[in-house]
Amino acid sequence: PGIIPPFLALTVRKTEQQKNHIAVRAIIISGIILISFTILGDLVLDWLKISLAAFSIAGGLLLFRAAFN
């Protein structure tokens, strides 16, 4: 839901068919990224030698910084 206003602002001069094409393309690309990280995420973290706990802590720190700002 948070991406709807930027999408509408960026596609204000597009036709409905163009908007639909952009939306479908974005859904497909984000789906591919989500599925690939779901399948390969553990392998990437192992390859980078990052534990899941360290990743969680880093994510929490990023959320804290965003909330603090």
N, C-alpha and C positions, 0 to 999 in steps of 0.2 A: 504493500500500500504506500510506502514512503517514496517509491520511485515514480508514482503516477504523476505528481506535479511536474517534476523535471521532464518526464516523457512528453507531457502535453505542451510544455513550454518549448521544447526542442522540435516538436513536430507541428507547430501551429500553422505553418504554411504548406503542409503536406496534404495530399488527398487521403480519403479514408482507406483506399486500397494501399497507398504507400505506408500509412500508419500501421495497417494490419501486417504488411510484409515486414516492416521493421520490428514489430512486436513478436511475430513468429520467429524471426531470425534470432532475436535476443533470447527468447525462451529456449530455442534449440542450443545455442551456444552456451548459455548458463547451465542447461541440463547436462551437456557434455562435460563441462568443467566440474560440476557437482559429482557426476558419476565417476569421472576419472580420479578425483580426489578421494572419493569413497573407496575405490578399489586400490589406488596406488598410494594413499596417504601414509599408511604405516611404513611402506617401503621407503618413501622419501624421508620420513622422520628418522628411520633407522640409518639410511645412507648419510644423512647429515649429523647423525649421532645426537639427536635431540630427543629427550625423554618426553613422554606424554605429560608428566607433572610439570616440567619446565615450560612446555608449550602452554599449559593451562595457566601457569603463573604469568607468563608473558602476555597472554590474552587478557587476564585480569588487570594487569598494569595498564594495558592500552585502554581498556574500558574505564578504569579509574581516571586516567588522564583526560579522556574525552568528556567524562562527567564533570571533572574539576574545571575544565575550560568552560 
